[in-house]
Amino acid sequence: MQVLLIEDDALIGDSVRQALVSGEIQVEWRRDGAGAEQLLDSGAYDAVLLDLSLPSRDGLDVLQGLRAARHDVPVLILTARDTIADRVQGLNAGADDYLVKPFDCDELLARVRALVRRARGRQQLAYQHNTLALDTDARLATLDGQAVALSAKEWAILDLLVARPGMIYSRTKIELALYGSVADVDSNVVEVHIHSLRRKLGPASIINVRGLGYMVPKST
């Protein structure tokens, strides 16, 4: 699962990012809403966490722009605006849920997961290609009917890739999903995890598209 966090407050943004990462949710954090539509054009996000009080452009304008561009990604508003009128305005603008600051991180994680489950639909949580079967909801991988043990980082990469089979993810995009940034990340860390996954799941489980990145084949 990959989330786009749009929050200008450094302390709040960092605490939300850490909560998501601790919940094994990949997150990309932006400090303003500029270019949000272009970011979502990639189709790489399962949900957006959106602050309303953003610099240069109000969060409601960002949300309305996303909906006008026909982005149907679930949006959870995170804001200190706590009146009923504010909530109604946000929901009418296209938000799927509303969480008032300060909030409990466990509730945040629960709401994000619920939004993504509803958006994906239960039938999309399973992935199968040849004799490899994955259930990202149950965190279960089987190969030829036998369970395969995977690390947390391996699961995070698979969860990203199998959400959209056939889509190519660059190494940088995977690093951002795993760590929230590419700073202080070993240059070959993604390759190491991919190599381990292919060793455990088979060489055809993840395809290296030379010069572009990685993808999983479409489900069969």
C-alpha positions, 0 to 999 in steps of 0.5 A: 500500500502506498500513500501520498501525504500532503502536509506542510507542518514538519512535525505533524508530517514527520509523525504521520510519516513515521506512523505509516511506516511503522504500520508497514504503509509506504508513504511519499510526503510533499509539503504543498499541493503543487503538482498533486494532479501530476503525481497522481497521474502515475496511478501509483497511490492507494490513498491521499492524506491531505491537509487543508491549510497548505501554503500557496494553495488551499487543500480544498482547491487541491482536492477539487482539482484532483476530482476535476481531473477524474482522480478517484483515489481515496482522500482522507482530510487531516485538518484542525478545522473541526466545525460541522460546516468544515466537514461537510464542505470537505466531504462535498468537495470529494473527500472520502473521510475526515480526521480532525487534528490532533488524532490518534495514530492507531485511528489514522492507520485504521482509517487509511486501511479501511479506505484502501480496502473499500477502494480496492475491493476484496477481489483485488487483494489477491494476486496470482501468476502461474503457481505464485499466489499472494494475498496482501490482506492476509500477508500470505505468499504461496508458491506451488501451494507452499507458504513462503516466508518474506521480510517486512521490506519484501512484503512492502515491495510486493504490496506496491507492485501487485497493486498494479500488475504491469506497471513499471516502478523505478528504483527511486519510486520504490525507495520512496515507498519504502523509506519516504526519501532516497537520502541515506539509502544504500544505492543497491538496497532495492536490488538486494530486496528484489534479488531475494524476492526472485530467489524465493518466488522465482525469477519470473515473479518480478521483471526487470525492465532495463533502464526503467525499473521493476514490475510484476506480470499481470495476474493470470 
